[in-house]
Amino acid sequence: MRDLLDSKLEIEQRVAAESAKRTQALEEQLRVNAAELERVKHELTNHSREHAHLESELHSRTQLQRGVFCHLP
């Protein structure tokens, strides 16, 4: 009976250790994913700003061209 209990305890300890190791690996992957998400969000913000700037510049040039062509004889 004692051997059976020792064997069960050993199995439970091994399972608990594997579970802790898996948990640590998942937490590390979560940190990596969170950092990547922040990087991508920052990149998206920069691209959005650049897009808005270029769109504004294009709009200004279009308005300028319309004004020039409206005043041609």
Residue pairs with C-beta under 8 A, 6 or more apart in sequence:
none
